Amino acid sequence: MNLGDVIGGFTLGEVVHRGGMAILRAATHPELDVPLLLKLPRLSEGEDPAAIVSFEMEQMILPRLTGPHMPRCLGVGHDPLPWIAMERIQGQSLLPMIEALPRPIEEVVELGATIAEALCALHRQGVVHLDVKPSNLMQVDGRIILLDFGLSRHAQLPDLMEEEFRLPYGTAPYMAPEQVIGIRGDPASDLFALATMMYFFVTGRRPFGDPQRLSGLKRRLWWDPPPPRLPPLAAGGDPAQPRSGARKAPPHRRATGFRPAPF
């Protein structure tokens, strides 16, 4: 699609972001006086077939989400290709933070609580995100907005990713052990990703590395990360805080952002 083309009444603008499975473009609509984005799947020959399946999942899930922690969906369609229209959020993702690690633990704890609040709001709507990572979290006016629901699981919708693919999908450093073996409906998976990210932010090290093979991902099924050794910049908090959420088995982690796990 080219600059100026019209899809579903939305006129395409410049490319804002090219992701692994989709492209974000600025857009306008004659009846909407707000900044807009149009999300389009990557459909070129040789692209990952999961791109279109995950896009279909997001088309089903995003319009059902409400609240201050979710992007506002303004429409979805399939002609001449699948698309999602949403309000453009004026904010910054957490991705630039990884260029200046470690961070003070007080800052990370406060940030973690804000992210947990957003995940709580998502879990209450019956959705597990399953791809919680810095680039999918945006800070806006002191709150977190969750982005990219292509790998998410909705309790009341068919799970197309599970039906179509045998291998797990996610972002390797943050995937929960149960997610690695194909369990996609546990809200605790999102809290594992959050705890892993907190560990990374306060130490500058990913607790499980960044494995590129399934065998490396499965190591987290039986191996606990070492206790954080906080550098002087990050000292002053409880070093067990980020590690406790990154334990390998769900019974030893909180079940959701708002309900403690049973013992």
C-alpha positions in Angstrom: 0.0 0.0 0.0 1.2 3.5 -0.9 1.0 6.9 0.7 -2.4 8.4 0.1 -4.2 5.1 -0.5 -7.5 4.7 1.2 -8.5 1.6 3.3 -11.8 1.5 5.0 -12.2 5.2 4.7 -8.8 5.8 6.3 -6.1 7.6 4.2 -2.6 6.2 4.7 0.2 8.4 5.8 3.9 7.8 6.4 5.2 4.5 8.0 5.7 5.0 11.7 7.0 1.6 12.6 8.0 -1.7 11.0 7.7 -4.6 13.4 8.3 -8.3 12.9 4.7 -9.1 12.0 3.0 -5.8 11.2 3.5 -2.2 10.0 2.1 0.9 11.6 1.2 3.8 9.4 -0.1 7.3 10.3 -3.7 7.8 8.9 -6.5 10.3 8.7 -10.3 10.0 8.5 -12.7 12.7 7.5 -15.0 12.0 10.4 -12.3 11.6 13.1 -10.4 14.6 14.4 -7.8 12.7 16.4 -4.3 11.4 15.6 -4.7 7.9 14.0 -2.7 4.8 13.3 -3.5 2.0 10.8 -1.9 -1.3 11.6 -1.3 -3.7 8.6 0.1 -7.2 8.6 3.3 -8.1 6.8 2.1 -10.3 3.9 5.1 -10.4 1.6 6.3 -13.8 0.3 8.6 -15.4 2.8 7.1 -13.6 5.9 6.3 -15.7 9.0 2.8 -17.3 8.5 2.1 -16.4 12.1 1.9 -12.8 11.1 -1.5 -13.1 9.6 -2.8 -15.4 12.3 -1.6 -13.2 15.1 -3.2 -10.2 13.2 -6.5 -12.0 13.1 -6.2 -12.5 16.9 -5.6 -8.8 17.5 -8.5 -7.9 15.2 -10.8 -10.0 17.5 -9.3 -9.0 20.9 -8.5 -5.2 20.6 -12.1 -4.0 19.9 -13.2 -5.8 23.0 -10.8 -4.1 25.4 -11.7 -1.0 27.3 -10.1 1.3 29.9 -7.2 3.7 30.3 -4.5 1.0 29.8 -5.6 -0.1 26.3 -5.3 1.6 22.9 -8.7 2.8 21.6 -9.7 0.7 18.6 -11.6 2.7 16.0 -12.3 -0.1 13.5 -11.1 -3.3 11.9 -11.6 -4.6 8.4 -10.3 -7.0 5.7 -10.6 -5.2 2.4 -8.4 -4.9 0.4 -6.2 -6.5 3.2 -6.6 -6.9 7.0 -6.4 -3.7 9.0 -6.8 -2.2 12.4 -7.5 1.5 13.0 -6.6 2.9 16.4 -6.0 6.2 18.1 -2.4 7.3 18.0 -1.0 7.5 21.5 1.4 10.3 22.3 4.0 8.7 24.5 7.2 6.6 24.6 7.7 2.9 25.0 10.0 1.5 27.7 12.4 0.3 25.0 14.9 3.2 25.3 15.3 2.4 29.0 17.4 -0.7 28.2 20.1 1.7 26.8 20.8 3.0 30.3 20.8 0.1 32.6 20.9 -0.6 35.5 18.2 1.6 36.9 17.7 2.6 40.6 15.6 -0.1 42.3 13.1 2.5 43.7 12.4 3.6 40.1 12.0 0.0 38.9 9.7 -1.0 41.8 7.4 2.0 41.1 7.4 1.2 37.4 6.7 -2.4 38.1 3.7 -1.5 40.2 2.4 0.7 37.4 2.8 -2.1 34.8 1.1 -4.6 37.2 -1.9 -2.2 37.4 -2.2 -2.3 33.6 -1.9 -6.1 33.5 -4.5 -6.3 36.3 -6.9 -4.3 34.1 -6.2 -6.6 31.2 -6.6 -9.8 33.2 -10.0 -8.7 34.6 -11.2 -8.6 31.0 -10.3 -12.2 30.4 -7.1 -11.6 28.4 -3.5 -12.7 28.9 -1.1 -10.6 26.9 1.7 -13.2 26.5 4.2 -10.7 25.0 5.0 -8.3 27.9 8.3 -6.6 27.0 9.6 -3.0 27.0 8.6 -2.2 23.4 5.0 -3.2 24.2 4.6 -0.9 27.2 4.1 2.8 26.7 4.2 5.5 29.4 1.6 8.1 29.1 0.8 10.7 31.8 2.0 8.4 34.6 0.2 5.3 33.4 1.1 2.3 31.3 -0.7 1.5 28.0 -0.3 -2.1 26.7 0.4 -2.5 23.1 0.3 -5.4 20.5 -2.2 -8.1 21.3 -1.3 -10.4 18.4 0.0 -13.2 20.7 -2.7 -12.7 23.4 -5.2 -15.2 24.6 -8.8 -14.3 25.3 -10.8 -16.6 27.5 -14.0 -16.2 25.4 -12.5 -16.5 22.0 -10.9 -19.3 19.9 -7.1 -19.3 20.3 -6.0 -19.4 16.6 -2.3 -19.3 17.6 -2.7 -22.5 19.6 -4.7 -24.1 16.8 -2.3 -23.3 14.0 1.2 -23.6 15.5 3.0 -26.2 17.5 6.0 -24.1 18.5 5.6 -21.4 21.2 5.5 -17.8 20.1 6.7 -14.9 22.3 9.9 -13.0 23.0 12.6 -15.3 24.3 14.0 -13.4 27.3 10.5 -12.9 28.8 8.6 -16.1 28.1 7.2 -17.9 31.1 8.1 -21.6 31.4 4.5 -22.7 30.9 4.3 -20.7 27.8 7.3 -22.5 26.4 5.5 -25.8 26.7 2.3 -24.5 25.0 0.2 -23.3 28.0 -1.2 -20.0 26.8 -4.1 -19.1 29.2 -2.3 -18.4 32.5 -2.2 -14.7 33.7 0.8 -15.6 35.8 2.8 -15.8 32.5 2.5 -12.0 32.2 3.7 -11.5 35.7 6.7 -13.8 35.0 7.5 -11.5 32.1 7.1 -8.4 34.3 9.4 -9.9 37.0 12.0 -10.9 34.3 11.9 -7.3 33.0 12.3 -5.8 36.5 15.3 -8.1 37.1 16.9 -6.9 33.9 16.2 -3.3 34.7 17.8 -3.4 38.2 20.8 -5.6 37.3 21.5 -4.9 33.6 21.3 -8.7 33.0 18.5 -10.9 31.6 17.9 -13.7 34.1 17.4 -16.3 31.4 19.5 -14.8 28.7 18.2 -14.5 25.1 18.1 -18.1 23.8 17.3 -18.6 20.2 16.5 -22.3 20.3 13.7 -24.2 21.9 16.2 -26.2 24.0 17.5 -23.0 25.4 14.0 -21.8 26.2 13.2 -25.0 28.0 16.1 -24.5 30.4 13.9 -22.2 32.5 11.6 -25.1 33.2 14.1 -26.4 35.8 16.7 -23.6 36.3 16.2 -20.6 38.7 18.0 -17.4 37.9 20.8 -16.4 40.3 19.8 -13.9 43.0 20.4 -10.4 41.7 23.7 -8.8 42.6 22.8 -5.2 42.5 25.4 -2.7 41.3 25.8 0.4 43.6 23.5 2.5 41.4 20.6 0.2 42.0 21.2 -0.7 45.7 18.8 0.1 48.5 15.8 -2.1 47.8 14.8 -5.7 48.3 16.9 -7.8 45.8 14.4 -10.7 46.1 11.5 -8.7 44.7 12.2 -9.2 41.0 13.5 -12.7 41.4 10.4 -14.0 43.3 8.2 -13.3 40.2 10.6 -15.0 37.9 10.4 -18.4 39.7 9.9 -21.2 37.3 6.7 -22.8 38.5 3.4 -20.8 38.5 2.3 -22.0 42.0 5.3 -20.0 43.4 4.3 -16.9 41.6 1.3 -14.6 41.9 -1.5 -15.8 39.6 -2.6 -12.4 38.3 -1.9 -8.7 38.9 -4.7 -8.6 41.4 -5.1 -12.1 43.0 -2.4 -14.0 44.9 -1.6 -17.5 43.9 -2.8 -20.4 46.1 -0.3 -22.2 48.3 
